[in-house]
Amino acid sequence: MSDWKNTFERNRVIPPHSQTARQASGSSPGLQLVFKQIDGLHIKQSESPPSLQYQLRVTLFDSGHQLFFGRTWKSGSHSVSGTQGQSGRVLFNEVVYFHTSLCLSSVVAVVELVSLSTRADGSQDAVGSGFGLLQLFTGHADSSISQGEGRLSLFNGTPRALLHPTLKDPLQCECNPETISCSAVLSKRSLS
């Protein structure tokens, strides 16, 4: 890869909205998300399970200003287990560590499930298979993250729907109320 491409990849961070940045607390607590598995994936008759690869992507989103910010984390690619016509499971067991001084209830993590397929030329095609909103903080800047393990329901479609101008409260996610039949099993905890 050329030098300019390396520089671009290393420095591709989207800053938060200026009004949100002013509300930042002085400290920047560390957070840990553990993505264990995705359950309930429908495997189509036309797809063969060994060739199915999935990836998780996590991006911070300011629901108050409808703005993605920071850097997108991408998991490795993982294959699905299951048989055609039935529900499948993808084991991720991926840990995400990050920190932010924006400990606001309007800051959420958008978790996207992406289907990866390999083209004839060897490059990969990535298609969004669903997304979920993970509320990281409850209350105001001094509140702590909700601890524990749980399931995250995934909505059908792309997280770009969160940017639609008529969407007033992305946390209610009326943008696409149809949830797909799969869910992510994860745990989260504060590292401070």
C-alpha positions in Angstrom: 0.0 0.0 0.0 1.3 3.4 -0.8 2.3 5.9 1.8 -0.7 8.2 1.4 -3.1 5.2 1.7 -1.4 4.2 4.9 -1.6 7.7 6.3 -5.3 7.9 5.3 -6.2 4.6 7.0 -4.4 5.5 10.2 -6.0 8.9 10.5 -9.5 8.2 9.4 -11.4 9.3 12.5 -14.6 11.3 12.4 -14.8 13.9 15.2 -17.9 14.2 17.3 -20.3 17.2 16.9 -18.8 20.3 18.4 -21.7 20.8 20.8 -21.4 17.2 22.1 -17.7 17.6 22.5 -18.2 20.6 24.8 -20.3 18.3 27.1 -17.4 15.8 27.5 -16.3 15.0 31.0 -12.7 15.4 31.9 -12.1 11.7 32.4 -12.2 9.1 29.6 -13.3 5.8 31.1 -12.4 2.5 29.3 -15.2 0.2 28.2 -15.3 -3.4 27.2 -17.8 -5.1 25.0 -17.6 -8.9 24.5 -19.5 -10.2 21.5 -20.1 -13.9 22.0 -22.4 -15.1 19.2 -25.2 -14.3 16.8 -28.2 -16.7 17.0 -31.1 -17.2 14.7 -29.6 -16.4 11.3 -31.7 -17.7 8.5 -29.6 -19.7 6.0 -31.1 -19.6 2.5 -31.3 -22.6 0.3 -29.0 -20.9 -2.2 -26.3 -20.3 0.4 -23.8 -23.0 1.5 -22.9 -22.6 5.2 -19.1 -23.1 4.8 -18.9 -20.2 2.4 -21.0 -17.9 4.5 -18.8 -15.4 6.4 -20.0 -12.7 8.8 -18.3 -9.7 10.5 -19.4 -7.4 13.2 -18.8 -3.6 13.0 -19.2 -1.2 15.9 -19.3 2.6 15.5 -20.2 5.3 18.1 -23.3 7.3 17.2 -24.6 10.6 18.7 -28.3 10.2 18.6 -28.9 13.9 19.6 -27.1 15.2 16.5 -27.6 12.1 14.3 -23.9 11.8 13.7 -21.5 8.8 13.6 -18.1 9.6 15.1 -14.9 8.0 16.0 -13.4 5.0 14.3 -15.3 1.9 13.2 -14.1 -1.4 14.8 -14.3 -4.5 12.6 -14.2 -8.0 13.8 -12.5 -10.8 11.9 -14.7 -12.9 9.5 -16.4 -15.9 11.0 -18.3 -18.7 9.4 -21.9 -19.7 10.2 -22.8 -23.1 11.6 -26.1 -24.7 10.8 -27.9 -26.3 7.9 -29.7 -24.9 4.9 -33.3 -23.8 5.6 -32.7 -23.7 9.3 -31.4 -21.0 11.7 -27.7 -20.7 12.1 -25.2 -19.4 14.6 -22.0 -17.5 14.3 -19.6 -17.7 17.2 -17.6 -14.5 17.5 -16.0 -14.4 21.0 -14.6 -11.0 20.1 -13.6 -8.3 22.7 -13.8 -4.6 21.9 -12.0 -2.1 24.2 -12.5 1.6 23.7 -12.8 4.8 25.7 -14.7 8.0 25.4 -15.1 11.1 27.4 -18.6 11.5 26.0 -20.4 9.6 28.7 -23.8 10.9 27.6 -27.1 9.0 27.2 -27.3 10.2 23.6 -24.1 8.3 22.7 -24.8 4.8 21.7 -22.8 2.0 20.0 -24.2 0.9 16.6 -23.5 -2.8 16.1 -23.8 -3.9 12.5 -23.8 -7.5 11.2 -22.2 -7.7 7.8 -22.3 -10.6 5.4 -19.0 -11.1 3.5 -18.7 -12.8 0.1 -15.7 -13.3 -2.1 -15.8 -12.1 -5.6 -14.2 -13.9 -8.6 -11.2 -11.5 -8.5 -10.5 -12.3 -4.8 -11.9 -9.0 -3.3 -14.7 -9.1 -0.7 -18.2 -7.8 -1.0 -19.7 -6.6 2.3 -23.5 -6.4 2.6 -25.2 -5.2 5.8 -27.5 -7.9 7.3 -28.9 -5.9 10.2 -28.0 -3.6 13.0 -28.7 -2.9 16.7 -28.3 0.0 19.1 -26.5 -0.6 22.3 -27.2 2.1 25.0 -23.8 2.5 26.6 -24.6 5.1 29.3 -27.7 5.8 31.2 -28.4 9.3 32.5 -26.0 12.2 32.3 -22.2 12.5 32.0 -21.5 11.3 35.6 -23.5 8.1 35.2 -21.9 4.7 34.8 -22.4 2.1 32.1 -25.0 -0.5 32.6 -23.2 -3.7 33.5 -23.9 -7.2 32.6 -24.7 -9.7 29.9 -27.7 -9.6 27.5 -29.1 -9.9 24.1 -29.3 -7.2 21.5 -32.1 -7.4 18.9 -31.1 -6.6 15.4 -33.1 -4.4 13.0 -33.4 -5.3 9.4 -31.6 -2.8 7.1 -28.6 -0.5 7.4 -27.6 1.8 10.2 -27.5 4.6 7.6 -31.3 4.8 8.3 -30.4 6.5 11.5 -29.3 9.5 9.5 -32.7 10.1 7.9 -33.9 13.7 8.6 -37.4 12.7 9.8 -36.0 10.4 12.5 -36.3 12.4 15.7 -35.3 9.8 18.3 -33.0 7.0 16.9 -33.1 5.2 20.3 -36.8 4.5 19.7 -35.8 3.3 16.2 -39.1 3.7 14.4 -37.0 3.9 11.2 -37.4 0.2 10.6 -39.5 -1.5 13.3 -39.1 -5.0 11.8 -36.5 -6.9 13.8 -34.8 -9.8 12.1 -35.0 -13.1 13.9 -31.5 -13.1 15.1 -29.9 -11.5 18.2 -26.4 -10.8 19.5 -25.3 -12.3 22.8 -22.9 -9.8 24.5 -21.6 -8.5 27.7 -20.4 -5.0 28.6 -18.6 -3.5 31.5 -16.8 -0.4 32.6 -13.0 -0.6 33.1 -12.7 2.4 35.3 
